[in-house]
């Protein structure tokens, strides 16, 4: 407690010395021994260019909230820092960390999955080239590997990251994230506890990970504590508040759970973690299916709808698989997307090769019919098929239909 109450009165030239001093004191207070590489890195300034450092700090501050507009702005600020100092390894690493968050959360309105993945790899590789002892590139690699369900490789990557930077809270959070999805709950909890000791003021993005770890572990009170702080620090990020709703539900506080989910949905303007279908698809990297089921069941109790924007279809008007194939394969679908009924087109060849266009998206994909579901398969959503039903719209005298999956509600007619 006394350590966090200390004051440091230095000029601008002493900023990096203060950081070194604080990092050393924190590690000492926690009984941790920094690696030789970590000690050497803490002792030297990350950049000699204070303007580049200013852009880097501004990027870090705006990225930590998890707001989509902030994440978009952060990428621009990182670019400026890197241009001012092309040898600024920590700026490239932080850029990669923010980009991999955009990628793993499927924020395709900021950056489509394929370019986001490419940018994350390139920025992390550049950071490692500039500083081979930097821990964060290996942490970023581990996150990407676990999302790809390459669990043992992911664990090896984050363990290497921790060996290089045991006193880095971001690295410990990455370890917790990987162990969570790999099904190692005790190891995940140990990592996030270490991160919280290293940095009691974790970003909302990282504190949400801590909350999820506690939730899966069954520590409902700890999960609620972490996720309430996350919500309070980033009230405009609906995803965080919805996760809090799951924690309330697990604790039996159903009224609070439903209120949190309603609040979170009200804060969202684009599809994200706003439906049970989105959680199932985005959470497919859980090694233990029961871990994902625990979260989905809690969110269902809390009132999260099955489909985006609360869409429900009349089962009497639902098309069968053969009807869907006859309707869409080899045709162009023209219509409108929720929310706001923005114009959109889905052009599908007879072989299933397709292109989806709206005012904000252009995606090349493959479309297929699986049972009675229409499925889209693209580089978005990590190459996982995003499937959903098609309904005949009886309220539309012009022969309209509605297709829904985890990423869209598309009202359309066949025009060609």
C-alpha positions in Angstrom: 0.0 0.0 0.0 2.8 2.4 0.8 4.5 1.8 -2.5 1.4 2.9 -4.5 1.2 6.0 -2.3 4.7 7.1 -3.2 5.2 10.4 -5.1 7.9 11.0 -7.7 8.8 14.7 -8.4 11.0 14.8 -11.5 11.4 16.7 -14.7 10.5 15.3 -18.1 14.1 14.1 -18.5 13.6 11.9 -15.5 10.4 10.1 -16.7 12.2 7.0 -17.8 14.3 6.9 -14.6 11.1 7.0 -12.6 9.6 4.1 -14.6 12.7 2.1 -14.0 12.7 2.9 -10.3 9.0 2.1 -9.9 9.2 -1.2 -11.8 12.1 -2.3 -9.6 10.3 -1.4 -6.4 7.1 -3.2 -7.5 9.0 -6.4 -8.3 10.9 -6.2 -5.0 7.7 -5.6 -3.0 6.1 -8.7 -4.6 9.2 -10.9 -4.0 9.8 -11.2 -7.8 13.2 -11.3 -9.4 13.2 -9.6 -12.8 15.0 -11.5 -15.6 18.3 -10.1 -16.8 16.7 -9.0 -20.0 13.8 -7.3 -18.1 16.2 -5.5 -15.8 18.3 -4.3 -18.7 15.2 -3.1 -20.6 13.9 -1.2 -17.5 17.2 0.6 -17.2 17.2 2.1 -20.7 14.8 4.6 -22.2 12.3 3.0 -24.7 12.9 5.9 -27.1 15.0 9.1 -27.2 12.2 10.8 -29.1 9.8 12.4 -26.6 7.3 13.3 -29.3 7.1 9.6 -30.3 6.8 8.7 -26.6 3.9 11.1 -26.3 2.0 9.6 -29.2 2.7 6.1 -27.7 1.3 7.2 -24.3 -1.8 8.7 -25.9 -2.4 5.5 -27.9 -2.0 3.4 -24.7 -4.5 5.6 -22.8 -7.2 5.5 -25.5 -6.7 1.8 -26.3 -7.1 0.6 -22.6 -10.8 1.6 -22.5 -11.8 -1.0 -25.1 -14.1 1.5 -26.9 -14.1 0.9 -30.6 -13.6 4.5 -31.4 -10.6 4.6 -29.0 -9.1 1.4 -30.5 -9.4 2.9 -34.0 -7.7 6.2 -32.8 -5.0 4.2 -31.0 -3.9 2.5 -34.2 -3.4 5.9 -35.8 -1.4 7.2 -32.8 0.8 4.1 -32.8 1.6 4.7 -36.5 2.7 8.2 -35.7 5.0 7.0 -32.9 6.5 4.4 -35.1 7.1 6.9 -37.9 8.8 9.3 -35.5 11.1 6.5 -34.2 11.2 3.4 -36.4 13.4 1.8 -33.7 10.7 2.2 -30.9 10.2 -1.5 -30.1 7.6 -1.0 -27.4 5.4 1.1 -29.7 5.4 -1.7 -32.3 4.6 -4.3 -29.5 1.8 -2.2 -28.1 0.4 -1.7 -31.6 0.4 -5.5 -32.1 -1.3 -6.0 -28.7 -4.1 -3.6 -29.6 -4.5 -5.1 -33.1 -4.7 -8.6 -31.7 -7.4 -7.5 -29.3 -9.4 -6.1 -32.3 -8.8 -9.4 -34.1 -9.8 -11.7 -31.3 -12.9 -9.7 -30.5 -13.9 -9.8 -34.2 -14.3 -6.0 -34.4 -14.5 -6.2 -38.2 -15.9 -2.6 -38.4 -12.5 -1.4 -37.2 -10.4 -3.8 -39.3 -11.3 -7.0 -41.1 -9.9 -10.2 -39.7 -7.3 -11.0 -42.3 -5.6 -7.6 -42.3 -5.8 -7.4 -38.5 -4.1 -10.8 -38.2 -1.4 -9.7 -40.7 -0.8 -6.4 -38.9 -0.5 -8.1 -35.5 2.1 -10.5 -36.8 4.0 -7.8 -38.6 4.1 -5.4 -35.7 5.0 -8.1 -33.2 7.7 -9.4 -35.5 9.1 -5.9 -35.9 9.1 -5.3 -32.1 11.0 -8.6 -31.6 13.5 -7.8 -34.3 14.2 -4.5 -32.6 14.4 -6.0 -29.1 14.8 -9.9 -29.0 14.3 -9.9 -25.3 10.9 -8.2 -25.3 8.2 -10.4 -23.7 5.1 -9.0 -25.3 5.6 -10.4 -28.9 5.5 -14.0 -27.4 2.5 -13.1 -25.4 0.7 -11.8 -28.5 1.7 -15.0 -30.4 0.3 -17.1 -27.6 -3.1 -15.3 -27.7 -3.3 -15.9 -31.5 -2.4 -19.5 -31.1 -5.0 -20.2 -28.5 -7.7 -18.6 -30.6 -6.6 -21.0 -33.3 -7.0 -23.8 -30.7 -3.3 -24.6 -30.8 -3.2 -25.0 -27.1 0.2 -26.5 -26.4 1.9 -24.1 -28.7 0.1 -21.2 -27.1 1.1 -22.3 -23.6 4.7 -22.6 -24.7 4.7 -19.1 -26.2 3.2 -17.4 -23.1 5.5 -19.3 -20.8 8.4 -18.0 -22.8 7.0 -14.5 -22.5 6.7 -14.8 -18.7 10.3 -16.1 -18.5 11.4 -12.9 -20.3 9.1 -10.5 -18.4 7.8 -12.0 -15.1 7.2 -8.5 -13.8 5.0 -7.4 -16.7 1.3 -7.3 -15.9 0.3 -7.5 -19.5 2.3 -10.7 -20.0 0.7 -12.2 -16.9 -2.7 -11.4 -18.2 -1.8 -13.1 -21.5 -0.8 -16.1 -19.6 -4.1 -16.1 -17.8 -6.0 -15.7 -21.0 -4.3 -18.6 -22.7 -4.6 -20.9 -19.6 -8.3 -20.0 -19.3 -9.1 -21.1 -22.9 -6.8 -24.1 -22.5 -8.9 -25.3 -19.5 -6.2 -24.8 -16.9 -8.3 -22.8 -14.4 -5.9 -22.8 -11.4 -3.0 -21.6 -13.6 -5.2 -18.9 -15.1 -6.2 -17.7 -11.7 -2.6 -17.6 -10.5 -1.6 -15.5 -13.5 -4.4 -12.9 -13.1 -3.7 -12.7 -9.4 -0.1 -11.9 -10.2 -1.2 -9.3 -12.8 -3.5 -7.6 -10.2 -0.6 -7.4 -7.7 1.7 -6.0 -10.3 -0.9 -3.5 -11.5 -3.9 -2.9 -9.3 -5.2 -0.4 -12.0 -5.5 -2.9 -14.8 -7.2 -1.6 -18.0 -10.8 -2.5 -18.5 -9.8 -4.8 -21.3 -7.4 -6.8 -19.0 -9.7 -6.7 -16.0 -12.5 -8.3 -18.0 -10.1 -11.2 -18.6 -9.5 -11.4 -14.8 -13.3 -11.4 -14.3 -13.8 -14.2 -16.8 -11.1 -16.3 -15.1 -12.8 -15.9 -11.7 -16.2 -16.6 -13.2 -15.1 -19.9 -14.8 -13.3 -20.8 -11.6 -16.5 -20.4 -9.6 -15.3 -17.4 -7.6 -18.5 -15.4 -8.3 -17.8 -12.6 -5.8 -14.3 -12.0 -7.2 -15.7 -12.1 -10.7 -18.4 -9.5 -9.8 -15.8 -7.3 -8.1 -13.6 -7.3 -11.2 -16.3 -6.9 -13.7 -18.1 -4.1 -11.8 -14.8 -2.2 -11.9 -14.5 -2.9 -15.6 -18.0 -1.5 -16.2 -17.4 1.6 -14.1 -14.1 2.3 -15.9 -15.7 1.8 -19.4 -19.4 2.3 -19.1 -19.9 2.8 -22.8 -18.6 -0.6 -23.7 -21.6 -2.9 -23.7 -19.6 -6.1 -24.0 -18.1 -5.6 -20.5 -21.5 -4.9 -18.9 -23.0 -8.0 -20.5 -20.2 -10.1 -19.1 -21.0 -8.7 -15.7 -24.5 -9.9 -16.2 -23.2 -13.5 -16.5 -21.4 -13.1 -13.2 -24.6 -11.8 -11.5 -26.5 -14.7 -12.9 -24.0 -17.2 -11.6 -24.3 -15.6 -8.2 -28.1 -16.0 -8.3 -28.7 -12.2 -8.7 -31.0 -12.5 -11.6 -32.6 -9.1 -11.4 -29.2 -7.5 -11.4 -28.1 -9.8 -14.2 -31.0 -8.9 -16.5 -30.5 -5.2 -15.8 -26.8 -5.5 -16.7 -27.5 -7.3 -19.9 -30.2 -4.7 -20.9 -27.8 -1.9 -20.1 -25.0 -3.5 -22.1 -27.3 -4.1 -25.1 -28.4 -0.5 -24.9 -24.8 0.7 -25.2 -24.1 -1.4 -28.4 -24.7 0.0 -31.9 -22.9 -2.7 -33.9 -23.1 -6.5 -33.7 -20.6 -7.8 -31.1 -21.2 -9.9 -28.1 -24.9 -9.1 -28.2 -26.4 -12.5 -28.7 -26.0 -16.1 -27.5 -25.0 -17.1 -31.0 -22.1 -14.7 -31.0 -20.8 -16.0 -27.7 -21.0 -19.6 -29.0 -19.1 -18.8 -32.1 -16.6 -16.4 -30.6 -16.0 -18.8 -27.7 -15.4 -21.9 -29.8 -11.8 -21.8 -28.7 -12.6 -23.0 -25.2 -10.9 -26.4 -24.9 -13.5 -27.6 -22.4 -17.0 -27.2 -23.9 -18.5 -27.0 -20.4 -16.6 -23.7 -19.8 -18.4 -22.1 -22.7 -21.7 -23.7 -21.7 -21.4 -22.2 -18.3 -21.1 -18.6 -19.7 -23.8 -19.1 -22.3 -26.2 -20.6 -19.8 -25.6 -17.7 -17.4 -26.2 -15.2 -20.2 -29.4 -17.0 -21.2 -30.6 -16.7 -17.6 -29.7 -13.0 -17.7 -31.9 -12.4 -20.8 -29.4 -12.2 -23.6 -31.2 -13.0 -26.9 -30.3 -15.8 -29.2 -29.8 -13.5 -32.2 -28.4 -10.0 -32.7 -30.7 -7.0 -32.0 -33.2 -9.4 -30.3 -34.4 -10.8 -33.7 -36.9 -13.6 -33.5 -38.5 -15.5 -36.4 -41.7 -17.3 -36.7 -40.9 -21.0 -36.9 -43.9 -21.6 -39.2 -42.2 -19.4 -41.8 -38.8 -20.9 -41.5 -37.3 -22.4 -44.7 -36.0 -25.9 -45.0 -32.5 -26.6 -46.4 -33.6 -27.4 -50.0 -35.7 -24.3 -50.0 -32.8 -22.2 -48.9 -30.5 -23.7 -51.5 -33.0 -23.1 -54.3 -33.6 -19.5 -53.1 -30.0 -18.3 -52.7 -27.4 -20.3 -54.7 -26.6 -18.7 -58.0 -28.6 -15.5 -57.1 -28.1 -12.0 -55.8 -29.8 -10.9 -52.6 -30.6 -7.2 -52.1 -31.8 -5.8 -48.8 -31.1 -4.1 -45.6 -29.1 -4.7 -42.5 -30.1 -4.1 -38.9 -29.6 -1.7 -37.2 -30.7 1.3 -39.2 -31.7 -0.7 -42.3 -28.5 0.1 -44.1 -28.4 -1.1 -47.8 -26.6 -4.5 -48.4 -26.1 -7.0 -51.2 -25.1 -10.7 -51.1 -24.0 -12.1 -54.4 -23.8 -15.9 -54.5 -22.5 -18.0 -57.3 -23.9 -21.5 -58.0 -20.7 -22.9 -56.5 -21.3 -21.0 -53.3 -18.5 -18.4 -53.8 -20.0 -15.1 -52.6 -19.4 -11.5 -51.8 -21.2 -9.5 -49.2 -21.3 -5.7 -49.5 -22.8 -3.0 -47.2 -21.9 0.6 -46.5 -19.3 -0.6 -43.9 -18.3 -4.1 -45.0 -17.0 -5.9 -48.1 -16.4 -9.6 -47.4 -15.5 -12.4 -49.8 -16.8 -15.7 -48.5 -18.2 -19.1 -49.2 -21.9 -19.8 -48.7 -23.3 -23.3 -48.1 -26.4 -24.9 -46.7 -25.9 -27.1 -43.7 -29.1 -28.9 -42.7 -31.7 -26.2 -42.5 -29.2 -23.4 -41.9 -27.5 -21.0 -44.3 -23.8 -20.7 -43.4 -21.2 -18.1 -44.3 -17.5 -19.0 -44.2 -14.8 -16.4 -44.5 -11.6 -15.2 -42.8 -13.8 -13.3 -40.4 -14.7 -15.2 -37.2 -11.4 -17.2 -37.5 -12.6 -19.2 -40.4 -15.5 -20.7 -38.4 -18.8 -21.2 -40.2 -21.4 -18.6 -39.1 -24.8 -20.3 -39.6 -28.4 -19.3 -39.1 -32.0 -19.8 -40.3 -33.8 -18.1 -43.1 -37.4 -17.0 -42.7 -40.1 -16.0 -45.1 -41.4 -12.5 -44.2 -45.2 -12.8 -44.2 -45.5 -9.1 -43.4 -43.8 -8.3 -46.8 -46.1 -8.6 -49.8 -43.0 -8.4 -52.1 -41.6 -11.8 -51.3 -39.1 -10.8 -48.7 -37.0 -13.0 -46.4 -34.8 -12.6 -43.4 -31.5 -14.3 -42.7 -29.9 -14.1 -39.3 -26.6 -15.4 -37.8 -24.3 -14.2 -35.1 -23.0 -11.2 -37.1 -26.0 -9.9 -39.0 -29.8 -9.6 -39.4 -30.3 -9.3 -43.2 -33.8 -8.6 -44.7 -33.7 -9.3 -48.4 -35.4 -10.1 -51.7 -34.0 -12.1 -54.6 -33.3 -9.7 -57.4 -31.3 -11.9 -59.9 
